[in-house]
């Protein structure tokens, strides 16, 4: 595992721990709990991909996912996920 992957792996493990602690507290709203569980699942799957050397590849086509998008959303799974992110981009009001 290279240094960048190790850093991401460590960060994801920390995030996983934070989510687990939040879930263990038991005071998460019923609206937030499913979101936390889904994020926890995505993090677990991403950690496995890093361990297996499959991180950054589309789960459907096998092509490499854009590195700039992976930096923003390290749990991306497919190229389709990447295309869905476009609706969250905002154009700068300054040119």
C-alpha positions as CSV (number, residue, x, y, z in Angstrom):
1,X,0.0,0.0,0.0
2,X,1.5,3.4,-1.0
3,X,1.6,6.4,1.4
4,X,-1.5,8.0,-0.2
5,X,-3.6,4.8,0.2
6,X,-2.3,4.4,3.8
7,X,-3.4,7.9,4.6
8,X,-6.9,7.3,3.1
9,X,-7.1,4.0,4.8
10,X,-6.3,5.6,8.2
11,X,-8.8,8.4,7.6
12,X,-11.6,6.0,6.6
13,X,-10.9,3.8,9.7
14,X,-11.2,6.9,11.9
15,X,-14.5,7.9,10.2
16,X,-15.8,4.4,10.6
17,X,-15.0,4.6,14.3
18,X,-16.7,8.0,14.7
19,X,-19.9,6.6,13.0
20,X,-19.8,3.5,15.2
21,X,-19.5,5.6,18.3
22,X,-22.4,7.8,17.1
23,X,-24.5,4.7,16.5
24,X,-23.6,3.2,19.9
25,X,-24.7,6.4,21.7
26,X,-28.2,5.5,20.5
27,X,-29.4,9.1,20.3
28,X,-29.3,9.4,16.6
29,X,-32.7,10.3,15.1
30,X,-34.5,7.7,13.2
31,X,-34.0,9.8,10.0
32,X,-30.2,9.9,10.4
33,X,-29.5,6.3,11.5
34,X,-30.2,4.7,8.1
35,X,-27.8,7.3,6.5
36,X,-25.1,6.5,9.0
37,X,-25.5,2.8,8.4
38,X,-25.3,3.2,4.7
39,X,-22.2,5.4,5.0
40,X,-20.7,2.8,7.4
41,X,-21.3,0.1,4.8
42,X,-19.7,2.2,2.0
43,X,-16.6,2.8,4.2
44,X,-16.3,-0.9,5.0
45,X,-16.4,-1.8,1.3
46,X,-13.9,0.9,0.5
47,X,-11.5,-0.4,3.2
48,X,-11.8,-3.9,1.7
49,X,-11.0,-2.5,-1.8
50,X,-7.9,-0.7,-0.5
51,X,-6.7,-3.9,1.2
52,X,-7.3,-5.9,-2.0
53,X,-5.7,-3.4,-4.3
54,X,-9.0,-2.7,-6.1
55,X,-9.6,0.9,-4.9
56,X,-10.4,3.5,-7.5
57,X,-11.8,1.1,-10.1
58,X,-15.4,1.1,-11.3
59,X,-17.3,-1.9,-9.9
60,X,-19.1,-2.4,-13.2
61,X,-16.6,-1.7,-16.0
62,X,-13.3,-1.9,-14.1
63,X,-12.1,1.4,-15.5
64,X,-10.3,3.8,-13.3
65,X,-12.4,6.4,-11.5
66,X,-11.3,10.1,-11.7
67,X,-8.8,10.7,-9.0
68,X,-10.1,14.3,-8.3
69,X,-13.5,12.9,-7.6
70,X,-12.1,10.1,-5.4
71,X,-10.3,12.7,-3.3
72,X,-13.7,14.4,-2.7
73,X,-15.8,11.2,-2.3
74,X,-13.5,8.3,-1.5
75,X,-16.4,5.8,-1.4
76,X,-17.4,6.2,-5.1
77,X,-18.2,2.8,-6.6
78,X,-19.0,3.3,-10.3
79,X,-18.6,5.7,-13.2
80,X,-22.4,6.3,-12.9
81,X,-21.8,7.6,-9.3
82,X,-19.3,10.0,-10.8
83,X,-21.8,11.3,-13.3
84,X,-24.4,11.9,-10.6
85,X,-22.0,14.1,-8.7
86,X,-22.3,16.7,-11.4
87,X,-25.6,17.9,-10.0
88,X,-23.8,19.0,-6.9
89,X,-21.3,21.2,-8.6
90,X,-21.8,25.0,-8.6
91,X,-20.5,27.4,-11.1
92,X,-18.4,30.1,-9.7
93,X,-20.1,33.5,-9.7
94,X,-16.6,35.0,-10.2
95,X,-14.7,34.6,-13.4
